[in-house]
Amino acid sequence: MMSARQTSIDAYQALTDLPSRRAQVLAVLSRGPASNATIARTLNLPLHCVTGRVRELVDAGEVREFGRELDPITGRRVITWEAIQ
């Protein structure tokens, strides 16, 4: 079992991955519009690792909403995002 200290260290190390994750998300979107779920599947990451990075990129003015589409896996309507060139 991990100690509280180890879990804190692990959480901090996960934060250092954020800039590279943003870059990965932006790289996927530079190939064309995609939903959060599509980005997550492309990068082989959990969805929660992508949604926050997309929001950060939107807030930074690097990504914007492109439209809506049906997700091929869930069949639900989802927002698609595009990189602002």
GITAGI-V272772 format. One record per backbone hydrogen bond with DSSP energy under -1.0 kcal/mol. NH is the residue of the N-H (numbers start at 1). CO is the residue of the C=O. E is the energy in kcal/mol with one decimal. If there is no record, write none. Layout:
BEGIN
nh	co	e
NH	CO	E
NH	CO	E
END
This chain:
BEGIN
nh	co	e
7	3	-2.2
8	4	-2.1
9	5	-2.2
10	6	-2.7
11	7	-2.3
12	8	-2.2
13	9	-2.4
14	10	-1.9
15	11	-1.4
16	12	-1.2
17	14	-1.0
18	15	-1.5
21	17	-2.5
22	18	-2.7
23	19	-2.0
24	20	-2.2
25	21	-2.7
26	22	-2.7
27	23	-2.2
28	24	-2.0
29	25	-2.3
30	26	-1.6
31	28	-1.2
32	29	-1.1
34	81	-1.9
39	35	-2.5
40	36	-2.7
41	37	-2.6
42	38	-2.6
43	39	-2.4
45	40	-2.4
49	46	-1.6
50	47	-1.6
51	47	-2.1
54	50	-2.5
55	51	-2.1
56	52	-2.3
57	53	-2.1
58	54	-2.4
59	55	-2.8
60	56	-1.7
61	58	-1.6
62	57	-2.7
63	57	-1.1
64	82	-2.4
66	80	-3.4
67	80	-1.3
69	78	-2.2
71	76	-3.2
75	71	-2.4
78	69	-3.1
80	67	-3.0
81	34	-2.9
82	64	-2.7
84	62	-2.8
END
